[in-house]
Amino acid sequence: MWLTPRMSRLQAVLPEMTIGLDFDYNLERDRTHKADIWLTYEQPTQADLIASKLATIYFAVYASQSYTQRHGIPSTMDSLKNHRFVEHISPSVRSELLDVLIGTERPQGFIAMRTNSSLSQLWSVTGGGIGALPTFVSEITSAAALVPLELRIRRELRLGYRSKAKPSPAILAAVKWVR
């Protein structure tokens, strides 16, 4: 979500390159032959990869003002069960965390929407329910407001690329730009 709006800046650095931006949540898939560089929440295990920590992404609970005006603001994790939740199915905020946070017994209709897209989750949270979003959404939009629950999920974001690609000026420029 934070990278896509900035892609025009990378194109300015590499004007002759075609940039492909694929979102793939299959962590088992070997991307080393499809992608030159990639971002992942998991530590790559292949020996021929160069990987480094890029950032720490924090997640918190967000909802729109229109949603909280209609349904109120949850004051505890347990009271979250009385709300509509937008579930993001991805490696960033794993769905099974909900089981840990609020248990497996949930009222019918608790899940308002399931999506694997951060952007559709952001837009659904702007009126359709409550969801866990990266805290940088506060810098992108004022439509989703932080819900004051004691939930802070932390994920390490890593940058990876093949060691044999290191001599490539385009790869080095892209890696430098992402960092």
N, C-alpha and C positions, 0 to 999 in steps of 0.2 A: 504494500500500500504506500510506503514512503518512497520506494524506488521509482515506481512508474512515472510520477509527475516530474521526476528529475532527468528522465532519459534524454530529453533534448539537449541537456548540458553535456552528456556523454557523446552525443552525436556531434556536438561542436568540437570536442576534443579529437574525435575520430570520424571526420566527415566522409571519408571514402568507404567506411565499413558499413555493412548491413548488420544491425543489431537484432538478435532474436531474443525475446524475453519469454521464457516458458515457465509456467508455474506447475510443479509436479510434486505431489505429496507422497509419492511412492518412495519411501526411504530405502527399500531393498534394491531398487533399480540402479544399475550401473550407468551413470551419465557421462563417464569419462570420454566416451567416443561421440557423444552428441553435443556436449557443451564445452566451451573453452574455459569459462569460469562459472562458478555457481555459489549460491548462498544456501546454507543448511543449518538446522538446529542440532544436528548430530555431528559428532566428531568423525570425519572420514577415516576409514581404516586401511585403505589401499596404500601400499608402500611408496608408490611413485607419485603421490600427491603432495602438494604443498598446501598446507591448511593453517589458517591463523584465526584467532578470535577477532571478529570485526566489531561487535557491539554487544551490549547486554540490553535485551528488550524486556520491558516491564509491562505487565498486563493488569488491568483493573476493570471494575464493573462500571458500565456506562448505560445511560438511558437518555431519551430526549425529554425536554421540558414538557412537551405535550403529553408524553406517556406518563410522567410522574404527576402531572396535574390530574389526569384521569384515574390513575391507579395508586398514587402515593409512592413514597420512597421506602424501600425495604430498610429496616434498621438493623437487622441481624442476618446472618447467613441462613438461619432457619426460616425467617420470614420471606426469603427469596422464593420459597415454594409457592407463595401466594401470588406470584407474578408470572408474566409470560417471558420466557427466556429464549433468546436467539442463540442457537448452538452452532459454533464454528467447528467443523470437523477438519482438523488439521494437526500437524505436528507442533504448532505453536502453543495452542491451548487445547490439550487433549481432552476429548469428551469424557473420558473416565474420571477426570478431576471432579466433575459434577457429583459423581457417586461418593467421592471422598468428602467433598465440601458439604453436601446437603443430604446425602443418603440416596438409596435406590428407590425408595417409596416416594413417588411424586404424584400430585393430583393430575387427573386427565386434563390435557390442554396446557400443561406446564411448558412444553416445548412449542413455541409459536412458529419457529422455522428452523430448519437445518440447512446449512450451506457450507461449501468448502471454499468460498470466495470471501476474502477480507472486505472487498469493496461492497459486495451485496450485504454482508453482515453489517457494515457501517451504515448503509442506507436503511436496512431494516431496523436497526437500533434507533434510528432517528424518528421512530414513531411506533414501531411494531412490537417492541419488547425491550428487555434488558439483556445485555451481553457483555462478555469479556473482550476488551479491545486493547491494543497496545496504547500505552499512555501518550504516545506522540500524536494520537488523533486530536488531542486538545489543541495542538498547533495547526492542524489541518482544517478543522471545522469547529464551530461553536454549536452545531446542531446536536451533538451528543455530549452530555454533561456527566462528569464523574459522580458516581453514586458512593456515598461515604460508608462503604463497608470495609472491614479489615481484610481485604483480599488483595494480595500483591503476588502475582506469579512472575517469576524471573526466568528468562530463557537466554542462553548464550547463542548468538548468531555468528556463524563461521563462514569465512570465505575460502574457497578451494579452487585449485587449478592444477593441471598436470605439470610435473616438473619439466617434461620435454618441451612445454610451451613457454617456459621462462625466457628464452632468448627472443621471443617474438615482441617487437616494439608495440604492436597493437594490444597484445595481452598485458604487457607491463603498463601501458597507458590506462587500460581499462581497470586493472587492479589498483593502480595508484588513484584513479578517479573514485572508485568505490570506497576505498579506505578514507 
